[in-house]
Amino acid sequence: MTEFDVTFRDDREWVSFGESYVSSEAFKTLFREGMLLVEETAAYLDGEGRAESRLISRDATLAYASESMRLTTRLMQIASWLLVQRAVSEGEISLSQAQEEKTRVKLAESERTLPETGDTFAELPLRLQDLVRRSRRLHTRILHLDALISEDRPAPVPRESPVTAQFGRLQAAFGGK
């Protein structure tokens, strides 16, 4: 009688999503996008944004100050995350060291922000509204990627299939090899 080997196994090397992603063109594009948004926001808040903030109502001025601080904080978290991931891609730190860095640089899951559909948000300068929306979208993407990278696990250990185990029991019971 021929013996069947139906053991579940994958002899390929385990591919870490985190390590492969941070070395990809997609990550390089995300990195550039994030850093450009940081630069664009800094330039706006230091220049045109200051002038625009003087032209809005007093109530909107408080909202402007709050949103610009939240925006700056969000973008600094994003930039820190991107720089840590780039350090992984360039071999400066390992993925496990990057995970340890997460204790220092926390990506805030949720924050108290103005709803984009509210009256107060609508009173903010259009350029600030655009920067806030873009940063929120980028933040959401990075939170998703960070969760995927954090969930990376080593390859499952090959195990005997239930069919092979049952087949072995039948052979033992009926005197087979």
LUMLO-992572 format. One line per field, with one value per residue: residue in three letters; chain; x, y, z of N, C-alpha, C, CB in turn. Coordinates in steps of 0.2 Angstrom, whole numbers. Glycine has a CB too. Layout:
BEGIN
koltor <- c(ala|...)
fitor <- c(A|...)
n.east <- c(X|...)
n.north <- c(Y|...)
n.up <- c(Z|...)
ca.east <- c(X|...)
ca.north <- c(Y|...)
ca.up <- c(Z|...)
c.east <- c(X|...)
c.north <- c(Y|...)
c.up <- c(Z|...)
cb.east <- c(X|...)
cb.north <- c(Y|...)
cb.up <- c(Z|...)
***
This chain:
BEGIN
koltor <- c(met|thr|glu|phe|asp|val|thr|phe|arg|asp|asp|arg|glu|trp|val|ser|phe|gly|glu|ser|tyr|val|ser|ser|glu|ala|phe|lys|thr|leu|phe|arg|glu|gly|met|leu|leu|val|glu|glu|thr|ala|ala|tyr|leu|asp|gly|glu|gly|arg|ala|glu|ser|arg|leu|ile|ser|arg|asp|ala|thr|leu|ala|tyr|ala|ser|glu|ser|met|arg|leu|thr|thr|arg|leu|met|gln|ile|ala|ser|trp|leu|leu|val|gln|arg|ala|val|ser|glu|gly|glu|ile|ser|leu|ser|gln|ala|gln|glu|glu|lys|thr|arg|val|lys|leu|ala|glu|ser|glu|arg|thr|leu|pro|glu|thr|gly|asp|thr|phe|ala|glu|leu|pro|leu|arg|leu|gln|asp|leu|val|arg|arg|ser|arg|arg|leu|his|thr|arg|ile|leu|his|leu|asp|ala|leu|ile|ser|glu|asp|arg|pro|ala|pro|val|pro|arg|glu|ser|pro|val|thr|ala|gln|phe|gly|arg|leu|gln|ala|ala|phe|gly|gly|lys)
fitor <- c(A|A|A|A|A|A|A|A|A|A|A|A|A|A|A|A|A|A|A|A|A|A|A|A|A|A|A|A|A|A|A|A|A|A|A|A|A|A|A|A|A|A|A|A|A|A|A|A|A|A|A|A|A|A|A|A|A|A|A|A|A|A|A|A|A|A|A|A|A|A|A|A|A|A|A|A|A|A|A|A|A|A|A|A|A|A|A|A|A|A|A|A|A|A|A|A|A|A|A|A|A|A|A|A|A|A|A|A|A|A|A|A|A|A|A|A|A|A|A|A|A|A|A|A|A|A|A|A|A|A|A|A|A|A|A|A|A|A|A|A|A|A|A|A|A|A|A|A|A|A|A|A|A|A|A|A|A|A|A|A|A|A|A|A|A|A|A|A|A|A|A|A|A|A|A|A|A)
n.east <- c(4|3|10|2|6|-1|2|0|10|21|34|41|49|44|35|37|25|27|41|42|34|39|50|45|40|27|28|38|32|21|29|35|23|18|28|28|16|18|27|20|10|17|22|11|4|14|14|3|-8|-8|-11|-24|-30|-32|-43|-55|-70|-71|-75|-72|-58|-54|-57|-49|-36|-36|-38|-27|-17|-20|-19|-5|0|-5|2|15|15|13|24|34|31|33|47|52|48|55|68|68|67|79|88|93|87|79|63|57|63|57|44|46|48|36|31|36|32|16|3|-11|-27|-40|-46|-52|-60|-65|-81|-81|-92|-98|-104|-94|-82|-84|-82|-68|-53|-53|-41|-35|-45|-44|-31|-33|-42|-35|-24|-31|-36|-23|-18|-28|-25|-12|-14|-20|-11|-1|-7|-8|6|9|2|9|15|26|29|17|19|22|10|3|-9|-27|-32|-21|-18|-29|-29|-17|-21|-31|-23|-15|-25|-29|-18|-9|5)
n.north <- c(-6|11|25|40|57|69|80|96|109|123|126|137|152|163|177|193|205|218|221|218|228|241|241|243|251|257|261|270|280|283|289|300|307|309|317|328|333|337|347|356|360|366|377|384|386|395|405|410|405|412|425|422|418|430|436|429|426|429|418|408|409|404|390|389|390|378|368|369|366|353|347|349|341|329|327|327|315|306|309|305|291|287|290|281|269|270|269|256|250|254|247|252|250|236|227|223|232|244|241|243|256|261|264|276|285|287|284|292|285|290|307|322|331|344|341|338|342|352|368|376|371|374|387|389|393|388|382|377|368|359|354|348|338|330|326|319|308|302|299|289|279|276|271|260|253|252|243|232|229|227|215|206|189|175|162|149|133|119|106|90|83|81|71|63|59|51|41|35|29|20|12|6|0|-10|-17|-13|-5)
n.up <- c(0|-4|4|9|10|17|25|31|26|24|15|12|16|30|27|32|34|39|37|23|18|23|15|2|-13|-11|2|2|-6|2|13|7|4|17|23|15|17|30|29|20|29|39|33|29|41|47|38|27|34|47|43|38|49|56|50|53|63|81|88|79|79|91|88|77|83|91|82|74|83|86|73|70|81|77|64|68|75|65|57|65|66|53|51|60|54|41|46|49|36|31|38|50|62|70|66|78|87|82|86|100|100|99|111|115|105|102|92|92|94|94|94|101|90|79|71|54|47|55|60|66|61|47|47|48|39|22|17|29|33|22|25|37|34|25|33|43|35|31|43|47|38|41|55|52|44|54|63|55|54|67|70|64|64|68|56|55|64|55|54|58|47|50|43|39|52|56|46|50|62|58|50|60|68|60|57|48|40)
ca.east <- c(0|7|8|1|9|-5|4|0|16|23|42|44|51|39|36|34|22|30|48|42|30|43|55|42|38|21|30|42|27|18|33|35|16|17|33|26|10|21|31|15|6|21|23|4|3|18|13|-4|-13|-8|-15|-31|-33|-34|-49|-61|-73|-68|-76|-68|-51|-52|-57|-43|-30|-37|-37|-20|-13|-22|-16|2|2|-6|7|21|15|14|31|38|30|36|54|54|48|60|74|68|68|86|92|96|84|75|56|56|65|52|39|47|48|29|29|37|28|10|-2|-18|-32|-45|-45|-57|-59|-72|-84|-80|-99|-101|-103|-87|-77|-85|-79|-61|-51|-53|-35|-34|-50|-41|-25|-35|-45|-29|-20|-35|-36|-17|-18|-32|-21|-6|-16|-22|-4|2|-11|-6|13|10|0|14|17|30|25|14|23|18|6|0|-16|-31|-33|-16|-18|-34|-26|-12|-25|-34|-18|-13|-30|-30|-12|-6|12)
ca.north <- c(0|17|30|47|62|75|85|103|113|128|126|144|157|167|184|198|211|225|221|219|234|247|241|244|258|260|264|276|285|286|293|306|310|312|322|334|336|341|353|361|362|371|383|387|389|400|411|412|404|417|430|420|418|437|438|425|428|427|411|404|410|398|384|389|388|371|363|369|362|345|346|349|335|323|327|325|308|303|310|300|284|286|290|274|264|271|267|249|249|255|242|255|246|230|228|223|239|249|240|246|264|263|266|283|288|284|286|293|282|295|313|326|335|347|337|341|344|357|375|379|369|377|394|389|395|383|379|373|363|354|351|344|332|326|323|314|302|299|296|283|274|274|267|253|249|250|237|226|227|224|209|201|184|170|157|143|127|113|101|84|84|76|65|58|56|46|36|31|25|15|7|3|-4|-16|-21|-10|-2)
ca.up <- c(0|-4|10|7|14|16|30|30|28|19|16|10|22|32|24|37|31|41|34|16|17|24|10|-4|-16|-8|8|0|-8|9|17|4|5|24|24|11|21|36|26|18|34|43|29|29|48|48|34|25|40|52|40|37|56|58|46|55|69|87|90|74|81|96|84|73|87|93|76|71|87|84|66|72|85|72|59|72|77|58|54|69|64|46|52|63|48|37|49|48|29|29|42|56|68|68|67|85|90|80|90|106|99|99|118|115|100|101|87|95|90|93|98|101|85|77|66|47|45|59|58|68|56|41|48|47|32|18|17|35|32|18|28|43|31|22|39|46|31|31|50|47|34|45|60|49|43|60|66|51|55|74|70|61|68|64|52|59|63|51|59|54|45|54|38|40|59|56|42|54|67|54|48|66|70|55|56|42|42)
c.east <- c(4|5|7|3|4|-4|3|6|17|30|45|45|45|40|33|31|25|37|47|38|35|49|52|41|32|23|34|37|23|22|34|28|16|22|31|20|13|24|25|11|10|21|16|3|8|17|6|-9|-13|-12|-22|-34|-35|-41|-55|-64|-69|-69|-72|-61|-49|-52|-51|-37|-30|-35|-30|-16|-14|-18|-8|4|1|0|14|21|16|21|36|37|33|44|56|54|53|67|74|70|75|91|95|93|80|67|54|58|60|46|40|47|41|27|31|33|21|6|-9|-23|-38|-44|-51|-56|-66|-74|-83|-87|-102|-100|-96|-82|-77|-83|-72|-59|-51|-47|-33|-39|-47|-35|-28|-38|-40|-25|-24|-35|-29|-16|-22|-28|-15|-8|-18|-16|-1|-1|-8|1|13|7|4|16|22|26|23|18|19|16|4|-7|-21|-32|-27|-16|-23|-32|-21|-16|-28|-29|-16|-18|-31|-24|-8|1|11)
c.north <- c(6|22|37|52|68|80|92|107|118|128|132|147|161|174|189|204|217|226|222|226|240|247|242|251|261|264|271|282|288|290|300|310|313|317|329|337|340|347|359|364|367|377|387|390|395|406|413|410|409|423|429|420|425|439|434|428|426|420|406|404|405|392|383|387|381|366|363|366|355|343|345|343|329|322|325|318|304|303|305|293|283|286|283|269|264|268|259|247|250|251|246|252|241|231|228|229|244|248|243|253|266|266|273|287|285|288|286|290|287|301|317|331|338|342|341|344|350|364|378|377|373|385|395|391|388|379|374|367|357|350|346|338|328|323|318|307|299|296|289|278|272|270|260|249|247|244|231|224|224|217|204|196|179|165|151|137|122|108|96|85|79|70|60|55|50|40|32|27|19|9|3|-2|-11|-19|-18|-7|4)
c.up <- c(0|2|7|12|13|22|27|31|22|20|14|17|24|30|29|33|32|37|27|14|17|18|3|-7|-13|-2|7|-3|-2|13|14|5|12|25|21|14|27|34|24|24|38|39|29|36|50|44|32|30|45|49|40|44|59|55|48|61|75|89|85|76|86|92|80|77|89|88|74|76|86|78|67|75|80|67|62|73|70|56|59|67|57|47|55|58|43|40|49|41|28|34|48|62|65|69|74|89|88|84|97|106|100|106|119|110|99|96|90|91|89|97|97|96|83|71|59|45|49|57|60|63|49|41|47|40|28|17|23|35|28|21|34|40|29|28|42|42|31|38|50|43|38|51|57|47|49|63|62|53|62|74|67|66|64|61|57|58|60|56|55|53|49|49|39|47|59|52|46|59|64|52|55|69|66|53|50|45|46)
cb.east <- c(-5|5|14|-7|16|-12|11|-6|22|19|45|39|57|38|34|40|14|31|52|38|24|46|59|35|38|16|34|47|22|15|40|36|11|19|40|24|5|26|35|10|4|28|24|-2|4|26|16|-6|-11|-1|-12|-31|-28|-29|-48|-59|-80|-70|-84|-69|-50|-58|-63|-41|-30|-44|-42|-18|-15|-29|-17|5|-3|-13|8|22|8|9|33|36|22|34|56|49|41|61|74|61|64|88|97|94|79|77|52|59|72|51|37|55|51|25|33|45|32|6|-2|-19|-35|-52|-39|-59|-56|-70|-91|-77|-104|-98|-109|-86|-77|-92|-82|-58|-44|-55|-29|-36|-57|-39|-21|-41|-50|-25|-18|-42|-37|-11|-21|-38|-18|-2|-23|-26|0|2|-18|-6|17|5|-7|20|11|35|30|7|24|23|1|1|-17|-38|-34|-9|-20|-41|-23|-8|-30|-37|-12|-12|-37|-34|-13|-9|16)
cb.north <- c(0|21|29|48|64|73|83|107|108|134|120|148|161|167|185|201|211|225|215|213|235|247|235|241|257|254|260|275|282|280|289|306|306|306|320|332|331|336|352|357|357|368|381|382|384|398|409|408|397|420|432|414|415|442|437|418|425|432|409|406|417|399|383|396|393|370|365|377|364|344|351|355|335|324|333|329|306|307|317|301|283|292|296|273|264|278|269|246|253|263|240|263|251|224|223|217|241|248|233|244|266|257|262|284|289|285|282|300|276|292|317|330|332|354|335|337|339|356|379|377|361|377|397|382|398|384|384|378|365|358|356|348|334|330|329|316|304|305|301|284|278|280|270|254|254|256|238|227|234|229|209|205|180|167|154|142|125|110|104|77|84|80|67|63|61|49|39|36|30|17|10|8|0|-13|-28|-4|-2)
cb.up <- c(6|-11|15|6|13|16|33|33|28|20|12|6|21|40|17|42|33|48|36|13|21|31|10|-3|-24|-7|13|-6|-13|13|17|-4|4|28|23|4|23|40|21|13|39|44|21|28|53|47|27|19|43|53|33|34|61|57|39|55|69|93|89|67|83|101|80|69|93|96|70|70|95|84|61|75|91|69|55|78|80|53|55|77|63|41|56|69|45|35|57|50|25|30|38|55|72|72|63|88|88|73|91|108|93|97|123|113|93|108|80|97|94|95|95|108|79|74|67|42|45|66|62|75|55|39|55|50|32|11|16|41|29|11|31|47|25|18|44|47|23|30|55|44|27|48|63|42|38|65|65|44|55|78|67|58|70|69|47|57|71|46|63|58|37|55|31|40|64|53|36|57|70|48|45|72|70|49|55|38|36)
***
